[in-house]
Amino acid sequence: MAVAAPIDVKYITDMTGKRKEVVIPYQTWKSMTEELEILKEKQKILLGLQQACREVKEQARGNLKEQTLDEFLNEL
């Protein structure tokens, strides 16, 4: 696992010193948002697989009607 380089972070605080905002370099923000989008897509795929596994179990138990190939293709 690679060790991340330290990030130049600045904090904006209120009068009591409580942190209210964070300022990070644009390139860091851009990298973080790109990684977030990748992770969201992975999560979407994994949740779909999880749901598919549940459906297969329910079909095996006879609680859910199996889908025909035509029905499956029509969903796409």
Residue pairs with C-beta under 8 A, 6 or more apart in sequence:
7 24
7 25
7 28
8 24
8 25
8 28
9 22
9 23
9 24
10 22
10 23
10 24
11 19
11 21
11 22
11 23
12 19
12 20
12 21
12 22
12 23
13 19
13 20
14 20
24 32
55 64
58 64
59 65
59 66
